Amino acid sequence: MKKIAITGGIGSGKSLALNILNGAGYFTISCDQIVKDLYKTHKVKSVLKGIFPTAVSGTKRLKIDTKKIADITFFDKQKHA
């Protein structure tokens, strides 16, 4: 069985290609969907709150601000260590 990975920048058509392959009956895995599912778990939210305290709000019902995490990750040089 052949395995193909699709990579590219934001807006490059990865999701479109994945949907086309999926619609054609191929087995596909979406890392974006896996991450979205992980973001829903309390354990991951708790870990992210420890790493990005300004990007996760709440105490019992934690809410992740993915834009803030992206901003910190891409623009905060101290987080690149």
Helices and strands as residue ranges (DSSP letters): H 14-23, H 31-39, H 42-51, E 56-57, E 63-64, H 66-75, G 77-80
